[in-house]
């Protein structure tokens, strides 16, 4: 099992350059791109779309690969093999995907907005998203 865990980077307490503020999404390295994810797990919840109106409905039903205790994918590196319709988010798609949560770091940075104070890159704590009550942990269903 390959569970996705965020790489550790400089936090706002560090004097180093904050890559997420200095670079565009397209300029991030793969490691930086992965670190930008706050691990909320909301993108791994099933969504329903009304075929007539196009209205989108969010559910609390998780993808079968989502670990409900950590909010991370249990087979992240091979998820597309297990769940072929899993969305592989790219810088080009961030502005196109309308269901990304308003707190999603990819969405925020695409809109030139700052990361929230609870984001793991700001706190240095990989569980800060959960501690802030911003993840699926505790309310998503299998």
SULGI-V874144 format. One line per field, one symbol per residue. ss: DSSP state (A for helix, B for strand, O for the rest). psi: psi as a letter, one per 20 degrees, with the letter a starting at -180 (. if undefined). A space follows every 10 residues. Layout:
ss = ???
psi = ???
This chain:
ss = OBOOOOOOOO OOOOOOOOAA AAOOAAAOOA AAAAAAOOOO OAAABBBBBO OOOOOBBBBB BBOOOBOOOO OOBOBAAAAA AAOOOOOOOO AAAAOOOOOO OOOOAAAAAA OOOOOOOOOA AAAOOOOAAA AOOOOOOOOO BO
psi = pnppppqprq riiqirpohi hhqrhhiqrg ggghhhpikh ihijqqqqpo hgijpppqrj pqqiipoihh jqpilghkhh hhnhjppnpr hhigihoijp qhiphggghh jkqqqqhiph hhhjoijhgg hikjripiiq q.
